[in-house]
Every structure is written in structure tokens, then in C-alpha cells.
């Protein structure tokens, strides 16, 4: 820590010097007695200077919170001599998701006395951050030494990763995949085998189980009839996240919608014994291999919260999604504003590769043109052109059998899933 003098030290020196000069000029030594308290302060302050540096550390009370919750931290301070300590948190600049200057961002200051007889723990809170992974371990510590003549300041920089989850979304419906695996699950397969859901009736054949005989239908037929059923299977769900940034739109809102939907879908599908994986397509391609269980949910959530946004000026010749990141005949759920042509091209490639693809379009609604603007007609025409381009992209995807559901912040995700399911029913005739 760096030691520096406070304004009290030069003030004391000036008072002492002026008092001595006045006493000498007037020939009245007793005039110097008025400076005695200042002399005592200087002497005691110099004698009480600490020789050991202060020690401080920062700990998170909880390293995972939900958007809207405050961040609780605990600082442990240990000094050699009694004093007054002041703490000023300095988390990373993007924790609140704004571009305001550092001096205009929310600031928290904590001050308390320390005795020098052991560690002193101080608890403080930061305002609710945005979703993502943030470093909140930076802390500026200022220790005011006894009598206020000197102060020491330093910066504690211990990485303390805070993961801020989006608010949970309770889903009452899920998208039924067209392609399933052989493992037992909850999704109804189009194949005919042992299961629960009724499929059809056919004549009894050698090798059929007596338990499959439909006695009611057989009573009205000259021959025995058996019931066929659809087995329940699991599927491989791949969440495809668009982390490209198209300039001119509210990035945090749009990508925040995608993160919120991805977490909700991952939790719901994992609860149904599906295998869930993640592919992030942006300036780089990274993925989490499909898996099951609560540990897989934590892997997916950590990967989603660590999403970084890549400018639209990144490599235009971005490589296609690596084949090993997607199991064959997977059910791909894409989450994107559909603003980047490279991401749309990747959807076409996945559909052409035999994967079942659905898209949740995280809607970006351009602001309405202001009537006070210089050319409101031109602004309104630009908005209509933007919507027309989006409609062309959606129609192009629909022609390839890719359902697109548009999701806004004020809508529930279940409504979007219902819209996608209705389209898939029209394409295939049924979810099966």
C-alpha cells in the first residue's frame, strides 16, 4: 500500500511554524503554547505510524445470483495499529451493462473503525448486475492512520467470479422432436413398438403378445386384432446460440432473451432425460458436448453466462459448425435475432445435413420514428424495410421446413413454443 500525508499534516506544520515565529517576533515564549496541541498531534502521529502493510481480501457471500438480486460481498481487513478504514469496490466496467464513464457508475463506499487486534470483517453490497459472468474482486482500500496525519491506500485485485443467472422461466410445453434416439424417454416416437400412446390396429400375427390383443375390436371382427403403440424415446437437443453483434440494436436485451430461453429449455429437457448440448456461433465457435443430469445443467449455464459478443466485422469466412459438436440427427433449437447472414446460412446447412431445426427469434423492435425528427417519413420507411427483410428471412427458413417463433420481452416463452409447434404440425401433418 502507498502511504501519503493528509491535509492535516501540512496544516499542523504551518500552525506550529507560524506560532513559533509569532512567539519569537513578539518576544513572548508563552505564545508558542497555543501550538502545543498541534505539536502533540504530530509527535503522536509520527510515533504511531504502522510499519506493516495492511492485509485485505474479498469474498463473495454467494457466487451465483439471479438478475435483480444485489451482490453481497465480505471484505476482511487486518492492520497493525488502530485506525479508520474505507472501502470502495471497483468491479469490472461491464457489470451494469452501460457505457457511462467510471465516475458516473453506481458507487458504494463502506467505512468503519479497525482496532488492530485482529481481522475486521465488513460486509457491503453492489447494485444488481446484468446477466453474465463478472469479476467483482477489485477493491480499493484506504486506511486512515491514528491522528489522521497519514493514510495508506492500495488496490486488492483478487479474481472473484460472480455468475448472474437470468430469471427462471417456467415452461408448460416443449417442442416435440421429429427424430429421437433408441433410449427410453418421454418423447413419442413415430415408430411402432412397445409403448403407451395408441398408434393403430392390425391383425394378430405369430409372435405377438397376448397382452397386445385388443379384445373390444376383436369382438367385432372375425379375427383377432392387436393394438400397436408408439414407444417413448429421448432425443439430443442442441441449443445453437447466436453471439454475433449487429450494430444498431440493443445487444444486451436481445442476447439476454436468448440466454434466458436457453437456460429454460436446457433445464426442461434435462428433466425429461434428454441429452442437451450447446453450440455458440459468433466470432469463434465453441460448444458443450451433449450430456444429461444436474452437472450438465451447470456446465451449460456456466457456458451461457460466459457468452461474449462478437462484432459484425469478424471473419466473414467463418468455418461451418464442426460435425463432432452435433450428434447425428439432432434436434437443434436456434436462438437468434436473425440479423447476421452467416448464422442464417448455418441454419440452412444444419437442415440440409439431416438435423431437425427450429428457431426462436429474439425480437429486436426498432424504435418508432419520432415525429420531431427531420425526416419522419424516411425513418418510418426504414422501419418498414427492416421488417420486410426479417419477413423474407423467416419465409426462406419456412420453405426449408424450419419453424420460426418470434419472442418479445413482454411475451411468455410458452406462447412462442406453441407458435413453433403449430407450424411443425402443418409441415408434418402432426408432431409425430
N, C-alpha and C positions, 0 to 999 in steps of 0.2 A: 504494500500500500504506500502511496505517496503522501508525505506529510507537508502541510503548508500552514502558514500562520493565518489567523483570522484577523478581522479588523480590530479586535480588542487589543492585540499586541502592539501595533503601532500607536494606537490611542494611548495606551498605558505609557509607552516610551515618551511620547510627546508631552503628556501631562507631567511626568517625572522631570524631564529636561526643563520645561517651562517653569515648574515650581522651583527647581534649583537655581535657575537664572534669576527669577524674581527675588529669591532669598538673598542671593549674592549681591544683586543690584541695590536692594533696599537695606542691606546690612542687617537683616532680621532673620537669623537662622530658624526661628520658630515657624517662619512661613513655609519652610520645607516640610513641616509636619503634615500639612494638608495632602502631601503626595504619599504619605506613609502607606495608606491602604493600597495604592497602586503598586508601590514597591513590593508589598507583601504578595500581591496577586502574581506579579512577575516572578518572584523568587519561588513561590509555591508551585506555580505553573511549570517553570523550568525543572524543578525538582521532581515533579510528578509525571514527567514525560515517560511514556511507555517505551521500553527497549525491544519489546517483542511485537511482531506484526499480529494484527487481528486475524482470526480464522473464521471463515464463514462457509456455509454450504446451504444448498436449496434442495428441498424435497417436495414432491407432489403428494398431496393427500390422496388423490385418485388420478391415475394416469389415463382413464377413459371416462369421458363425459358425453352428454348429449347436447346438441345445439340448443342454446337458450339457458344452459346452466353456467354459473360462474366457475372460475378456476380457483381452487383453493390450494395455496402453497404454504410451506413452512420453512422459515429460514432459521438456522442455528448459528448464533454469533458467540464467539469466545474471545475475550480481551484480557489483557493483563491487569489493567487498572480500571476503576470505575469511570463511567462517562455516559455520554448520550449518543445513541446510535440512530442513524436514519437510513432507511432502505428505499430504493427506487427501482422497481422492476423495469427491465429493458428486454422484453420478449422480441422475437423476430418481427420485422415490419409488417408482414402479411397476415398476422394473426387475426386482425379485424377486417381484412379484405378491402381496405380502402387505400387510396394513393395520397392521403393527406400528409403534409410534412410531419416530421417527427415531433416537433413542438406542439402540434395540434392534435395528436393522437391521445386517446384516453391515458391518463397518468394516475398512478397510485403511489402514495408516499406513506411510509409507516415509520414512526419514531417512538423510541422507548428508552428507558434507562437500563444500563447494564452495571452489574456490581463488580465484575472482575473476579467473582468467587466460583465461577463455573459457567458452563454454556447457558445461553439465554435463547429461548425459542420464541419466535414471533410468527404469527400467522396472518396472512394477508390474502386478498382475493383480486383477481383480474376480471374485467367485464367479459361477458360471454363472447367467445370467438366464433369464427365461421367454421364449417366442416373442414376436415383435413388433419394432417399431422403437423404439429407446431413445436418449436423449441422455446420453452419458457424458462430456461435455466440461467439466463443472464440477469444479474442483479448488481446494481451499483450500491456500494456500502460506504457510508460516511460515518466515521467515529469522531465525535467531539470530545477531546480530552478534558481533564479537570481544569476548571477555572476559565475554560473557553479560549485559551491563547492559541491553541493549535488544533488542527483537525487532520485526520488521515482519511483518504478515500481510495477506493480500488474497485475493480470490476470482477465479480465472480462469474465465471463462464464455464459452467458445468452443463453439458447437454442433458436436458430433461424433456423427453419426448411426450407430448400430450396428444392423444388421439381423440378427436371430436367427431362423434357419430352423428349422422343425420337423424332427425326424429323418426322413430319407428312407424311403419305403415302396416296396418293390419289388412291383409288380403283375404277376401272371402271366396275368391276364384283364382284359378291358374289356367294358363294356356295348355291345352292338351296337345302333346306332340303327335306327329304323324308316324314317326319312326321310333321304335322302342328297342331295348335290349332284351336278352333272354332272361335276365334276372327278375325275380319276383318284385313287384312294386305295386303302385296304385293306379297307374295309367292303363286305360283299357286298350288292348291291342286289337288290330283288325284281323289277326289270325284266329283260328278256331282251335281251342284246346280246353283243358280243364280250367274253369273259372267261375265267376259269379254272374256276370251280365249275360242275359239271353241273346243268342245270335240267330239261330234258325232251327228247323226241324227237318230230319231226314229219316229214311227207312233204317231199321235195325240191320246191322251187318255183323258178321262173325268177328269176335274180339271186342265188341262194345260191352261196356259195363252195364250190369242190370240197374245200377243206380241212375244211369242216364236215360232210362226209359221214361217217356212222357205218357203216363197212364191215361190221362184225360184225352189226349189226342189219339192214342191208340184205340180207345174205346169207340171212337167214331170212324175208325179205319179198319179195313180187313187185315192189316198187317201191323206189326209193332213199329212204333216210331220213337226215335231218341231225340233229345234236345242237345243242341250244340251251344257252346258258350264261349265268350271272349275271355281269354286269360288277362290277368293284370300284371303289367310289366313296369320296369323302371326305365329311365332314359338318361342320356348325357346332355345336360343343359350347359351351354357355353354363353356366358354374358360377354358381349362384344361392346366395349366402351370406346366412344369417340372422344379423344383428348386433343383433337385439333382445335385451334382458335381461329375463328373467322372474325376479322376486325370489324368493329362497329356494333357488337351486341353485348349484352350483359353476360359475361362469361361465367361469373360465379353463380348466377341464378340458373342458367341453362345446365351447366355441368353439375351444379348441386342437385338439380332434378334427376339427372342420370345416376348420380351416386345414390340418392335416396331410393330410386326404383331398383337399382342393382342389389342393394343390401336387402330390401324387402323380398325380392324374387329369390335371392340366394337362401335366405332363411326359410322361406316357404318350401322351396323344392328340396332342400336338405332334410326338412322334417318329413318328407314323403319318400325318403331313402333314395332319391335321385343323386346321381353324381353331378356336381356343379363345378365348373371351371371359369376362368376369366381370361379374356384377351383384351389388352389395351392397345388401341391403334392410334398412334399420334406421330410425333417426330421420331419415335422409336417404337418397336413392337416388343411388348413384354407380356408374359402370361403366367397364370397359376394353373397347374395341371388339375384335371377333374379329380374330385375326391368326395368323400362323404363324412358326416359326423360333425360334432361341435368344433373340433380342431380345424376342420376345413373352413367352417364359417369364420373363424378368427383369421385364418390366412387370407381369405377373400376380403374381409373387412379391412385388414391392415393394408392390403394392396390397393383397395379402392381409396382409402383415406390418404394414401401416398401418391395419388394421381397428380401428375404435373401437366400443365397445359403447354402446348407447343404451337408456336406462331404459324400462321398460314404460309410463311415464307420458307418453311422447312423443305427438305428434299422432295422435289416434285416426282422423282422416280423411286418412290418408296417401294421396297420389296413387298411382295404379297405375304399374307399371313403364313408362317411356317406350317407345313402339314402336320408336324408332330404335336402342335399345340391343340389340335382338334381331333378327337376320335372320329372314326368313320360314321357317317350318317347321324351326326349330332343335331340337336335342336338348338339353334343359335338365336338368341334374343339380343338384338342390337339396340343400343341406347345412344341416340344421337340427335342433334338438331337438323341433320341432313343438309349442312351448309358447305361441306367440303366434298368435292367431286372424287377425291381419292377414296374416301370412306364409302361412298355410294358404289364406286367401282368394285371395292372389296366385297360388298353385299352381292353384286352380280356374280362374282367369282365363286363365292360360297354356295349360292343357289345352283350355279352350274356344276359345282363339284358334288352334288347329291345331298347337300345338307338341307334340313328344314329350317327356314329363316323367317323370323318375324321381327318387326321394328317398332319400338316405342319412340316416337318423335317428341323430344323435349322441346316444346314450342317456344320459339322466340317471337314475341309480338312486337313489331317495330312501333315506336311511339307515334301517336296520331299527330298529323301536321298541325302546327299552331296557326290559328287564324291571323296572328300578328306577324307571321313570317313574311319575308319579302316576296316569296312566290309560293303560296299555299297550294296552288293547283299543281305545280311541279312536284311538290313534296307528296301530295296525295297520289299522283301518278306513279311516283317511285314506290310507294307502299303497295299499290295495285300490281305493279310489275314484280315486286318481291313475292307477293302471294301467288302470282301466276307461275313464277319459276318453281316455287315449292310444290304447286299442284302438278306441274309437269314431272317433277322427280317422283312424287307419290304415284302418279299414274304409270310411270315407267316401271316402278317396282311392282305395282299390282299386275301388270301384264306378264311378269315373270312369276307370279304366284306368291309374292312376298307381301304379307299383310302389314299395313302401317296404321298405328293408332296414335293420335295426337294428344299430348298431355300438357295441360297448363297447370300452373301452381294452384289455382283455385279449384281444381277437379280432383276427385279421388281416383287412385290408380285402378281400382276395380272397374270403373267406367271405361277406361282405356282398354283393359284386358277384354271386356265384353265386346267392344268395337272390333278388336282384332279377331276374337273368336267368331263373331258373326261373319266376317269376311272369309275366314278359313272354312266355315260351313258352306258358304256359297261356292267356294272354289272346289272343294272336295265332295260336296253334297251332304257331308256330315263330318263331325270331328274324327270319326273313325277312318 
